[in-house]
Amino acid sequence: ARPFYYHLGAGQPPHLYWESSDASDDQGDKRRSHGYTPEVSRFARSDSGWAEGMDGLDAFIKNTHEVLGPLHRATAHDRLTQLAFLTDDRSVRKAVYGEGEEQTTVVVNFGSGDREVPSDLGGPVILPQWGFVVESSSFAAFYARRWNGVDYDDGALFTIRSEDGRPLREAKRVRILHGFGPPDIRWNDRQYQVNREETIQVT
């Protein structure tokens, strides 16, 4: 639950991203993620998302910061109260920070195949390898193949944040950030299409 220190050696290939021509390359995200380790390349995607058309490193920084920044803010002063292995091979792990209504839960799939996990906000969630679901009182995020009844064939990354100080379930203003994958998301029993970022009014 800590933010990255972005430097070479964290899985990124060495290059000067501001001089890269990859952003205009016809090969798109596949070319821009070349040279990344497999786990990092998942999050260097930008197809249909906020950083579409940008270099892979830009997308990686944007995607990971949008998850890890708010996650660290939610957990920085909480202790780890639970660590559980949800599968026999220990590939699916659950971490809980804090207690009660202010607790934050993170579930990650380190295994090679898809796994279904329960989620308070997203119902039965299907996580691909390196997929995750985060839930706290004011912030949620996921990289999943299914969340809240919406299927994403190749996975999608979204973050959801309360913008009015209310708990996320009660918030009337909610910011949704779309990192990559299909832009459809269901929130509060209504489906939205978020191509980059949108603050919605919940009625």
Secondary structure, 3 states (H helix, E strand, C coil): CCCCCCCCCCCCCCCCHHHCCHHHCCCHHHHHCCCCCHHHHHHHCCCCCCCCCCCHHHHHHHHHHHHHHHHHHHHCCCCEEEEEECCCCCCEEEEEECCHHHCEEEEEECCCCCEEEEECCCEEEEECCCCEEEECCCEEEEEEEEECCEEEEEEEEEEEEECCCCCCCCCCEEEEEEEECCCEEEECCEEEECCCEEEEECC
